[in-house]
Amino acid sequence: MAKKTILTEDISKLNGRELIKRAKNYARQYCVGDGKEFKLKDYPTDDHPDVNKNDKTAAKDILLAGVGTLAALQDIMYAQDRWGLLLIFQAMDAAGKDGAIKHVMSGLNPQGCTVTSYKAPSAEELDHDFLWRCMKNVPERGRIGIFNRSYYEEVLVVKIHQQILDSQKLPAKLVTRDIWKERYRDIRNFEEYLGRNGIMVVKFFLNLSKKEQKKRFLERIDNPDKNWKFSAADAKERAYWKEYMAAYEEMIINTSTKAAPWYVIPADNKPFARIAIASAVVRALDAMDLKYPEVGPDKIAELAKVKKELLAEG
């Protein structure tokens, strides 16, 4: 008999604590942790053997349960005001970053959540260090910040198209063969610094197959409502697929740590990719040991007084 997971159990029968436990166990399989031994080939792009992948109703119910759990945990984090959570999404084009952010975060309180998408850097951003534009958007305590792409572009697209380095105005003597190792080290140090200041960093690589990307590109071309999503430049990047996969592997090896891990999410099946992402976010929030602030005796006395006055009104 197949072992039960969050994908095979009747979600309606699980209480909040049990749902969190199942989500944490489910997310664990996609967490790289220490990336030293990481091999991208060990992480499939479609890996859900214990479920009916065509059962969209079940997938929707599971995701809704996860979204509800996220909303409850976010409410406590916001009230506690001790931790912040930074979620980073990286992937090849058409992997589903936008959809994942939209669906997984749909139940969050907008007051406690921000989303920042990073495109090509502006002239002002190029006059600063490569972390500067992202530093400005790191979430404060009590809030969740989401980066749709991030400073990791500096060891991905910039690494593939190294002519981009010329536009970054770096002194020539600093652009050495060790520049990528130096950037990995800078990123690790930055994320370690955030962690020491109560900002937990969780990173997602949506692992899409080249075959599935082609299918989604064709859908965007054939569907007039999706034409706006398609860019010829995106298709041109397919020519560098092997180089990108090597860059992603190298990136994860050098920047995945136990404190700021990468999750490699099978992205060929969007509904179940979103469940995996939601489960990982639940796992991160639960690790914060969240509790509502305790109310002292003075506050309790004040509340009792106000209650008495309210009840005494005509």
Backbone torsions as a table, in degrees:
resi	resn	phi	psi	omega
1	MET	NA	135.5	-179.6
2	ALA	-67.5	141.7	178.6
3	LYS	-68.3	136.6	-179.6
4	LYS	-73.6	139.3	174.6
5	THR	-131.5	-178.0	177.3
6	ILE	-60.1	-22.1	-177.6
7	LEU	-84.5	-20.7	-175.3
8	THR	-110.2	-11.3	180.0
9	GLU	-86.2	159.7	174.3
10	ASP	-77.5	103.2	-174.9
11	ILE	-57.3	-33.8	-176.7
12	SER	-63.1	-18.8	-178.0
13	LYS	-91.9	-3.2	-177.2
14	LEU	-97.0	133.1	173.2
15	ASN	-80.8	175.8	-174.3
16	GLY	-56.7	-45.3	-177.6
17	ARG	-67.3	-40.0	179.3
18	GLU	-67.8	-36.5	178.7
19	LEU	-64.3	-41.9	177.5
20	ILE	-62.5	-42.5	-179.9
21	LYS	-60.9	-45.3	179.8
22	ARG	-65.3	-40.2	179.9
23	ALA	-62.7	-43.5	179.6
24	LYS	-61.9	-44.1	179.5
25	ASN	-64.6	-38.4	-179.5
26	TYR	-68.1	-41.6	-177.3
27	ALA	-69.0	-29.6	-173.1
28	ARG	-56.7	-33.4	-176.5
29	GLN	-67.7	-19.8	-178.3
30	TYR	-100.4	-3.6	-176.5
31	CYS	-85.1	125.7	-179.7
32	VAL	-78.2	-38.8	-175.3
33	GLY	66.5	-130.8	175.8
34	ASP	-67.6	120.7	-171.8
35	GLY	-87.1	5.9	-172.4
36	LYS	-58.2	-35.2	-178.0
37	GLU	-102.2	13.9	-173.9
38	PHE	-67.5	136.4	171.8
39	LYS	-132.8	122.1	-176.6
40	LEU	-61.6	-33.0	-178.7
41	LYS	-63.6	-18.0	179.3
42	ASP	-81.7	-4.0	-177.2
43	TYR	-118.9	101.3	-178.2
44	PRO	-65.7	161.6	178.1
45	THR	-88.0	-13.8	179.5
46	ASP	-145.5	102.4	-168.8
47	ASP	-139.4	73.0	178.1
48	HIS	-137.8	66.4	-173.5
49	PRO	-69.8	-16.2	-173.2
50	ASP	-98.5	13.3	-178.4
51	VAL	-135.8	160.4	172.1
52	ASN	-84.0	106.0	-173.3
53	LYS	-68.9	-14.0	178.4
54	ASN	-91.2	-2.0	-178.6
55	ASP	-84.4	81.3	-175.9
56	LYS	-68.7	-30.3	179.2
57	THR	-64.9	-44.9	179.0
58	ALA	-62.9	-42.5	179.3
59	ALA	-61.7	-40.7	179.4
60	LYS	-64.9	-42.6	-179.9
61	ASP	-63.7	-42.0	-179.7
62	ILE	-65.1	-43.5	-179.7
63	LEU	-64.6	-40.6	178.3
64	LEU	-60.5	-40.0	177.6
65	ALA	-64.0	-41.8	178.2
66	GLY	-65.1	-41.2	178.6
67	VAL	-62.7	-40.9	177.7
68	GLY	-63.4	-39.6	177.6
69	THR	-65.2	-42.4	177.6
70	LEU	-59.9	-43.0	-179.5
71	ALA	-61.7	-41.4	179.8
72	ALA	-65.8	-42.6	179.8
73	LEU	-68.7	-38.3	178.5
74	GLN	-62.7	-38.0	-179.8
75	ASP	-61.0	-40.4	179.0
76	ILE	-69.8	-41.6	179.7
77	MET	-61.7	-40.8	179.7
78	TYR	-63.2	-42.3	-179.3
79	ALA	-70.5	-40.0	-178.2
80	GLN	-67.8	-39.1	174.7
81	ASP	58.5	40.9	177.9
82	ARG	-114.8	-38.0	-176.5
83	TRP	-110.0	153.6	166.6
84	GLY	-123.9	156.8	-179.5
85	LEU	-130.6	123.7	176.8
86	LEU	-109.3	120.1	178.3
87	LEU	-108.1	125.4	-177.6
88	ILE	-115.0	130.2	179.0
89	PHE	-116.1	124.2	175.8
90	GLN	-130.3	145.2	-179.8
91	ALA	-176.1	166.2	168.7
92	MET	-70.1	162.2	179.8
93	ASP	-61.1	142.0	178.7
94	ALA	74.6	13.9	179.7
95	ALA	-77.2	-16.7	176.3
96	GLY	106.2	23.3	-180.0
97	LYS	-61.0	-49.2	-177.5
98	ASP	-60.6	-45.5	-179.0
99	GLY	-65.6	-38.6	178.7
100	ALA	-63.4	-45.5	179.3
101	ILE	-62.5	-43.3	-178.8
102	LYS	-62.6	-47.5	-174.0
103	HIS	-81.0	-43.5	-176.6
104	VAL	-69.1	-36.4	-175.8
105	MET	-96.3	11.8	-173.0
106	SER	-64.2	-25.3	-177.8
107	GLY	-95.9	1.0	-177.2
108	LEU	-75.5	151.2	175.8
109	ASN	-72.2	117.5	-177.7
110	PRO	-56.3	-27.1	179.6
111	GLN	-66.9	-20.1	-177.3
112	GLY	-112.8	18.4	-174.6
113	CYS	-147.1	137.1	174.9
114	THR	-130.8	145.8	176.9
115	VAL	-121.9	129.7	178.6
116	THR	-125.8	124.5	176.6
117	SER	-103.5	135.3	-176.9
118	TYR	-111.1	122.0	176.0
119	LYS	-105.8	-159.8	176.4
120	ALA	-61.4	139.2	-176.2
121	PRO	-65.9	146.5	178.0
122	SER	-79.5	173.5	178.2
123	ALA	-60.6	-40.2	178.8
124	GLU	-63.7	-42.6	-178.3
125	GLU	-67.0	-33.1	178.7
126	LEU	-69.9	-17.4	177.3
127	ASP	-84.6	-0.6	179.5
128	HIS	-117.1	172.4	175.0
129	ASP	-65.4	162.0	-170.7
130	PHE	-69.6	-16.3	178.7
131	LEU	-90.4	-14.4	-168.6
132	TRP	-56.3	-48.6	-173.6
133	ARG	-67.7	-25.7	177.5
134	CYS	-84.4	-34.3	178.2
135	MET	-55.5	-37.2	-176.7
136	LYS	-63.2	-21.8	-173.9
137	ASN	-112.4	12.8	175.1
138	VAL	-62.6	133.4	-176.7
139	PRO	-67.5	148.3	173.9
140	GLU	-80.8	172.6	179.3
141	ARG	-61.2	140.9	-179.8
142	GLY	89.3	-1.1	-174.5
143	ARG	-130.0	161.0	177.1
144	ILE	-109.8	127.4	175.0
145	GLY	-112.2	137.4	-178.7
146	ILE	-121.4	126.2	176.0
147	PHE	-107.0	117.6	172.1
148	ASN	-91.4	98.4	-162.5
149	ARG	70.6	171.1	-170.0
150	SER	-171.5	-161.3	175.0
151	TYR	-63.8	-11.8	177.8
152	TYR	-70.5	-16.5	172.8
153	GLU	-57.8	-25.3	-177.9
154	GLU	-69.8	-17.2	176.5
155	VAL	-117.7	16.3	176.9
156	LEU	-121.1	-87.7	-176.6
157	VAL	-62.7	-36.8	179.6
158	VAL	-68.7	-32.9	178.2
159	LYS	-71.1	-37.0	179.2
160	ILE	-72.6	-41.5	-178.9
161	HIS	-113.4	79.0	-170.0
162	GLN	-69.0	-9.9	174.1
163	GLN	-65.2	-19.9	177.9
164	ILE	-63.3	-28.5	178.1
165	LEU	-57.5	-31.5	-179.2
166	ASP	-61.7	-33.6	-178.3
167	SER	-77.5	-9.4	-176.9
168	GLN	-88.7	0.1	170.3
169	LYS	59.4	29.8	177.9
170	LEU	-75.1	143.9	172.6
171	PRO	-55.9	136.7	-173.7
172	ALA	-55.3	-37.2	-176.0
173	LYS	-70.1	-13.1	179.1
174	LEU	-90.3	-13.1	-179.9
175	VAL	-92.4	84.2	-176.6
176	THR	-111.0	179.0	178.2
177	ARG	-68.2	-13.4	180.0
178	ASP	-95.6	7.8	-173.0
179	ILE	-62.0	-34.1	-178.1
180	TRP	-73.5	-39.8	175.6
181	LYS	-61.2	-38.6	-179.9
182	GLU	-67.1	-38.1	179.4
183	ARG	-71.4	-38.0	174.0
184	TYR	-58.2	-44.5	-179.3
185	ARG	-64.8	-41.0	178.2
186	ASP	-61.5	-41.5	-179.9
187	ILE	-66.2	-45.1	178.1
188	ARG	-59.6	-43.6	-179.7
189	ASN	-64.3	-40.4	179.7
190	PHE	-63.8	-45.2	-179.0
191	GLU	-70.2	-32.8	174.8
192	GLU	-65.6	-40.4	177.3
193	TYR	-61.2	-44.7	178.4
194	LEU	-60.9	-44.3	-179.8
195	GLY	-60.4	-38.4	179.4
196	ARG	-70.2	-13.9	179.1
197	ASN	-109.2	18.6	173.1
198	GLY	83.4	13.5	176.3
199	ILE	-107.1	104.5	179.7
200	MET	-78.6	136.4	-179.2
201	VAL	-112.9	125.1	176.9
202	VAL	-128.4	131.1	-171.1
203	LYS	-122.5	138.7	-178.6
204	PHE	-119.7	125.4	168.0
205	PHE	-106.1	113.5	178.6
206	LEU	-82.7	107.3	-169.7
207	ASN	-86.8	95.0	-176.1
208	LEU	-101.3	140.9	175.9
209	SER	-81.1	154.4	178.2
210	LYS	-63.5	-35.8	179.0
211	LYS	-64.0	-43.8	-179.6
212	GLU	-68.9	-35.8	177.3
213	GLN	-61.6	-43.5	177.9
214	LYS	-57.9	-44.8	178.8
215	LYS	-59.0	-44.1	-178.0
216	ARG	-71.4	-35.2	175.0
217	PHE	-61.4	-44.4	-179.9
218	LEU	-64.2	-37.2	177.0
219	GLU	-63.1	-39.7	179.3
220	ARG	-66.7	-32.3	179.0
221	ILE	-75.8	-41.6	-175.4
222	ASP	-78.2	-24.6	-177.7
223	ASN	-99.4	112.5	-178.2
224	PRO	-56.4	-32.2	-179.6
225	ASP	-71.5	-13.8	-179.9
226	LYS	-111.5	1.7	-179.1
227	ASN	-57.3	-33.9	-176.8
228	TRP	-65.4	-23.0	-179.1
229	LYS	-77.3	-20.0	-171.3
230	PHE	-90.5	137.7	175.7
231	SER	-130.6	132.9	178.3
232	ALA	-60.6	-29.8	178.7
233	ALA	-63.6	-35.2	177.8
234	ASP	-62.0	-43.2	-179.2
235	ALA	-65.2	-36.3	179.7
236	LYS	-63.5	-30.9	-179.3
237	GLU	-67.9	-16.7	177.2
238	ARG	-60.9	-26.3	179.3
239	ALA	-64.5	-19.1	-179.1
240	TYR	-106.8	25.0	-174.0
241	TRP	-55.8	-49.9	-178.7
242	LYS	-61.5	-39.7	179.3
243	GLU	-64.9	-40.0	178.9
244	TYR	-66.9	-42.4	180.0
245	MET	-62.2	-38.8	177.0
246	ALA	-65.4	-39.1	-179.8
247	ALA	-67.5	-40.7	177.5
248	TYR	-63.5	-43.4	179.4
249	GLU	-61.7	-46.5	179.6
250	GLU	-62.2	-40.0	179.1
251	MET	-61.5	-47.2	-177.7
252	ILE	-68.2	-40.4	177.0
253	ILE	-55.9	-41.7	-171.9
254	ASN	-91.8	-12.8	-174.5
255	THR	-129.4	-1.8	176.2
256	SER	-86.8	122.1	179.1
257	THR	-129.2	165.9	179.0
258	LYS	-63.5	-33.2	-178.8
259	ALA	-80.3	-30.4	-179.3
260	ALA	-134.8	74.4	-170.7
261	PRO	-81.5	157.8	166.3
262	TRP	-94.2	139.8	167.8
263	TYR	-108.9	124.4	177.9
264	VAL	-97.9	106.2	-170.5
265	ILE	-98.8	124.1	173.9
266	PRO	-61.3	116.6	-168.5
267	ALA	-107.8	1.0	-178.7
268	ASP	-69.2	-24.9	178.3
269	ASN	-114.6	103.1	-171.4
270	LYS	-59.6	-48.2	-177.0
271	PRO	-57.6	-41.3	-176.9
272	PHE	-81.2	-25.5	171.8
273	ALA	-62.7	-40.3	-179.9
274	ARG	-66.8	-36.4	177.0
275	ILE	-64.2	-41.9	179.3
276	ALA	-63.3	-41.0	179.3
277	ILE	-65.6	-47.1	178.7
278	ALA	-58.7	-40.1	179.9
279	SER	-63.8	-39.3	179.6
280	ALA	-67.8	-36.8	178.6
281	VAL	-69.1	-40.2	174.8
282	VAL	-58.2	-43.8	-179.8
283	ARG	-60.3	-42.5	-179.7
284	ALA	-65.7	-45.8	-178.6
285	LEU	-65.3	-39.2	-179.5
286	ASP	-65.4	-30.2	179.7
287	ALA	-68.6	-13.4	-179.8
288	MET	-81.0	-6.2	-179.1
289	ASP	53.7	56.1	-173.6
290	LEU	-73.5	140.3	175.6
291	LYS	-146.7	144.9	173.2
292	TYR	-65.2	145.0	178.7
293	PRO	-58.4	138.5	177.3
294	GLU	-77.7	141.3	-179.0
295	VAL	-99.0	127.3	-178.7
296	GLY	-77.7	172.2	-176.8
297	PRO	-61.8	-36.0	178.9
298	ASP	-63.3	-41.8	179.6
299	LYS	-67.0	-40.6	178.9
300	ILE	-61.8	-41.4	178.9
301	ALA	-64.7	-39.4	178.8
302	GLU	-64.6	-41.8	179.1
303	LEU	-63.9	-41.0	179.6
304	ALA	-63.2	-39.2	179.6
305	LYS	-64.9	-46.0	-179.7
306	VAL	-63.7	-41.2	178.8
307	LYS	-59.7	-43.8	-179.6
308	LYS	-62.5	-40.7	179.6
309	GLU	-66.6	-40.7	179.5
310	LEU	-63.6	-43.3	-180.0
311	LEU	-67.6	-26.2	-178.5
312	ALA	-79.3	-11.8	179.0
313	GLU	-65.3	146.7	-174.0
314	GLY	-50.0	NA	NA
